[in-house]
C-alpha cells in the first residue's frame, strides 16, 4: 500500500491539468511513468512510456484543445490504485465543443503516479453555429 498518495494529491494533479501547468503536472509522475490515452490504435488507446514522451502527450492535450478543463472532480484511492472522475470540456480548433464524462485510473509507485489510464465517453463534438 502506498500511503504517500492521497485524495489531496489527486486534487492537486487535477488542478495542474486545469491550470495547464506542465511542470506541476509532471511533478506528480513517476520516472517510469506510462500514459494510456483515451483513443488510439491499441486496445489501451495509445501507450506512451517515459517522462519526456508523457510530457509531450500531456502538452498535446492543451495544444489541441486550448481551453481544456476537467471539471467536477471526484477522487478516491485504494492501496496503490486510484480513480478520478471528471467532466472534460473544451473547444477543438475547428470550434466544435466537447463535453463528456471521463475516468482516469491510476497506479502509484513510490508516492508518484506510475500509470495514468484515461477513459472518456465517446460523445460527438457539439458544433457551435457562428
Backbone torsions as a table, in degrees:
resi	resn	phi	psi	omega
1	UNK	NA	141.9	-177.0
2	UNK	-110.9	101.4	-177.4
3	UNK	-80.3	-11.3	-177.1
4	UNK	-73.3	-24.8	178.8
5	UNK	-97.8	129.5	-179.1
6	UNK	-137.5	-177.5	-178.8
7	UNK	-58.3	-40.2	179.8
8	UNK	-62.6	-33.1	176.2
9	UNK	-61.4	-48.8	-179.5
10	UNK	-67.5	-34.0	175.5
11	UNK	-64.0	-43.6	179.4
12	UNK	-67.6	-38.6	176.4
13	UNK	-60.8	-45.3	178.1
14	UNK	-62.1	-41.4	178.9
15	UNK	-64.2	-37.5	177.4
16	UNK	-62.0	-37.6	174.4
17	UNK	-61.3	-47.6	-177.9
18	UNK	-67.5	-28.5	177.2
19	UNK	-82.4	-7.7	-176.5
20	UNK	55.7	45.2	-175.9
21	UNK	-108.1	93.7	-174.4
22	UNK	-64.7	-35.2	-179.8
23	UNK	-66.1	-45.5	177.7
24	UNK	-63.0	-44.0	-178.8
25	UNK	-59.0	-48.0	-177.7
26	UNK	-69.8	-21.1	178.1
27	UNK	-65.7	-18.7	178.7
28	UNK	-89.1	-12.3	-172.0
29	UNK	-92.6	139.3	175.8
30	UNK	-68.1	153.7	178.4
31	UNK	-58.7	-31.6	-179.6
32	UNK	-98.0	32.0	-170.3
33	UNK	-65.0	154.6	178.3
34	UNK	-133.9	139.1	175.0
35	UNK	-125.2	120.2	175.0
36	UNK	-103.6	117.0	-169.5
37	UNK	-78.9	166.8	-179.3
38	UNK	-72.0	-22.4	-178.2
39	UNK	-141.8	157.7	177.7
40	UNK	157.3	-178.6	-174.8
41	UNK	-81.1	-17.4	-176.2
42	UNK	-94.4	165.8	179.0
43	UNK	-60.4	-27.4	-179.8
44	UNK	-95.1	10.8	-170.8
45	UNK	92.5	-119.1	166.7
46	UNK	-122.2	139.8	179.3
47	UNK	-102.2	111.1	-179.8
48	UNK	-102.0	126.9	-175.5
49	UNK	-123.8	138.9	176.5
50	UNK	95.6	149.4	-173.6
51	UNK	-56.3	-48.5	-175.8
52	UNK	-67.9	-41.3	178.7
53	UNK	-66.1	-41.8	177.9
54	UNK	-65.0	-42.5	177.6
55	UNK	-55.8	-47.9	-179.3
56	UNK	-62.7	-41.2	179.4
57	UNK	-65.8	-41.6	177.7
58	UNK	-62.5	-45.4	-179.7
59	UNK	-63.2	-33.8	179.8
60	UNK	-61.6	-31.0	178.1
61	UNK	-58.8	-42.4	-179.6
62	UNK	-77.2	-30.4	177.3
63	UNK	-68.6	-39.7	-179.2
64	UNK	-77.9	-30.5	-179.0
65	UNK	-136.4	84.2	-170.9
66	UNK	-59.6	-25.3	179.6
67	UNK	-104.1	23.6	-177.6
68	UNK	-55.4	135.8	177.1
69	UNK	-143.3	148.4	177.1
70	UNK	-117.9	104.9	-169.9
71	UNK	-106.6	164.6	173.0
72	UNK	57.8	41.2	-175.7
73	UNK	-63.7	136.2	170.2
74	UNK	-131.4	132.7	-171.5
75	UNK	-133.9	146.8	171.0
76	UNK	-152.6	160.6	-175.5
77	UNK	-135.3	141.8	172.7
78	UNK	-140.3	108.0	-178.8
79	UNK	63.4	-125.6	-178.7
80	UNK	-97.5	21.4	178.9
81	UNK	-125.3	154.0	178.4
82	UNK	-150.2	164.6	-178.9
83	UNK	-139.4	138.7	168.9
84	UNK	-125.2	128.2	172.9
85	UNK	-107.3	132.3	178.6
86	UNK	-144.9	171.0	167.6
87	UNK	-111.7	118.5	-179.6
88	UNK	-86.0	131.6	175.8
89	UNK	-133.1	151.1	176.2
90	UNK	171.3	169.6	-179.0
91	UNK	-116.1	123.4	176.2
92	UNK	-70.3	165.5	-179.0
93	UNK	-61.4	-26.0	178.8
94	UNK	-84.0	1.9	177.7
95	UNK	94.6	-9.9	179.3
96	UNK	-72.5	143.1	-177.7
97	UNK	-98.8	142.8	174.7
98	UNK	-113.3	134.8	170.9
99	UNK	-148.0	110.7	-176.5
100	UNK	-154.3	143.6	176.1
101	UNK	-70.6	148.3	178.4
102	UNK	-146.6	165.2	179.0
103	UNK	-136.2	137.4	168.8
104	UNK	-111.9	129.4	172.7
105	UNK	-103.6	131.8	-176.9
106	UNK	-118.3	147.1	166.2
107	UNK	-120.0	132.8	-176.9
108	UNK	-108.8	149.8	172.1
109	UNK	-150.4	133.9	175.9
110	UNK	56.1	35.5	177.5
111	UNK	77.4	13.4	-178.9
112	UNK	-130.3	167.7	175.6
113	UNK	-83.8	116.5	177.5
114	UNK	-86.1	-46.7	-178.9
115	UNK	-128.9	131.1	170.5
116	UNK	-116.5	111.5	-177.5
117	UNK	-112.0	110.3	-171.3
118	UNK	-100.2	138.3	176.1
119	UNK	-131.6	133.7	177.7
120	UNK	-136.9	141.1	176.6
121	UNK	-56.4	140.5	-178.3
122	UNK	-88.4	70.2	-179.5
123	UNK	-99.0	132.5	178.6
124	UNK	-61.7	147.0	176.7
125	UNK	-63.3	150.1	-179.4
126	UNK	-93.0	117.1	179.7
127	UNK	-76.8	125.0	-179.4
128	UNK	-96.6	122.7	178.7
129	UNK	-71.5	137.4	179.8
130	UNK	-100.8	NA	NA
